[in-house]
Amino acid sequence: MSITVKLNGTVASIVLSGGIDYSTQEEFKQANSQVLSADGITNIQVDFAKASFLDSSGIRALIMLQKEADAAGKSLILLNCNKTMYEIFEIGGFDRIFTFG
């Protein structure tokens, strides 16, 4: 498991790798804070290309990121969700909360 933040112009990327669960929630919160507070960022991307698992604490961190991004006038998009990962969002109805690309 790892969570990496990349800043490039107006875009901030949170790159998830491995399992995102209760044990990674603090690291996820820190990544969220970093991208939300970075100067000039208007677009936030969360990249799931290397993520293998997401539990409810990961979804909670994403919901908080979405709320805070909305309040700050920043867009959020979830990228590279494979079918299994997307089904996790779909089952809970979270597919209607997030934008996927």
Beta strands, then each sheet from edge to edge (+ up, - down):
strand 1: 2-8
strand 2: 11-20
strand 3: 43-54
strand 4: 75-79
sheet 1: 1+ 2- 3- 4-
end
